[in-house]
Amino acid sequence: RTFHRVRAAAASALGELISPADDFAALHALARYVRRQHCDGTGLLLPLQFVPLDAADEDELAGRLGHYLTLRAVVEAIGRARDGQGHTPAAALSLLHELLDDSSNAANPCDEGFLL
């Protein structure tokens, strides 16, 4: 139940390591994680949304919540990426745009407008 905290901390640490000096290796690692963990069978990213609260049992809810909290930390880390001039790298912008493009926050019981 607490592994999402370790994953979120790792995402935040990778976010701090994003640098043009290593050709944005940490950014690419975070992007691979998002694509591996948050894509449907066709390779398209799933819409971002809060965990449905109608989970069958407590373990299922904890798993869904852990996945959501980890993904949220990864998105925040990608959003903090900057190049040598202080601008967001094109790869980060592209991934964030793709994540937000088809996402609807209408069913989310929590306000996450500050993430935008």
N, C-alpha and C positions, 0 to 999 in steps of 0.2 A: 504493500500500500504506500510505501514511502519512496519507491524507486523513482517516481516522477520528480521528486525534489533533487535527486542526484542528476537526472537527465536535464532538468531545468538549469541547475548550476553549471553543468558542462556546456550547455548552449550559451549561457551568459559568458562563460570563460572564453569560448570560441569567438563570441562576438567581440570581446576585447582584443583578440589576436588578429582580427581582420586587418590586413595591411597590403598596400600595393607592393611592398618589398618582397613578399613571397608569392606574388601574383594572385592574391586573394584566396589562398588555399583554404583558410578557415571558412570563408564565405561559401566556397564550393562544397565543403564538407557539410555545412548546414543545409545548403540547397539539396544535396543528395539525400540527407535525412528526410527533408520535407517530401521529396518525390517518392522515396521508398515507403514512408509511413502514411502518406496522405493522398495517394492517387487511387483512382478506380482501376478497373481491369484494362482500360484502354490507354492509360497513361495520363489522363486528364486529372487535374487536381480537384478534389472534392471541395464543396463550399465550406467555409469556416462557419462553425456554429457551436453553440454551447451544448454541453452534454444533455441529452433528453433525460428528464427526471423520472421517466416512467420505466426505468430499468427493472428487470425482473427480480434481481436480488442485490444485496449490499455489495457483494464482490464484483458483480457486473458494473454497478454504478461507480465503484472505486476505480475499476479499470478504465472506464470511459472518461472519468474525471481526470485521472492521471495522464491519459493520452492528450486530452484537451489542454491541460496545464503545461505539459511538455511542448506541445505545438505552439502554444501562446508564447512561451519563453524563446523558442526558436525564431518566431516571427519578430519578436522584439529585438533579438540579437541581430537579425538580418537588417532590420530598420535602422540600427545604429551604425551600420557599415559606412565608412567614408573613404574616399580616395585621397591622394596627396594634396589636392586642392580643397578638401573639405566637402566635396560633393558625394552624393550617394552613387556608387558604381552602377553601371547599366544593368549588370546581372542581378543585382539586388532589386532595383526598380522593376525589372521585368518580372521577377518571381513574385514580388509583393503585389504588382498589378494583376498578375494571373490569379493569385489567391483571392483577391478582393473582387475581381471582375464579376463572378457569378454568385458571390456570397450575399445572403440576405440575413440581416440581424433581426428581422421582424419577430421570430419565434424565441429570441433570446430573452430569458427573464432578467438578465443582468445588463446594465448599460456599459458597453465597451467602446463608446465613442472616443474616449481618450486614446485608444490604440491607433486611431486613424491619424 
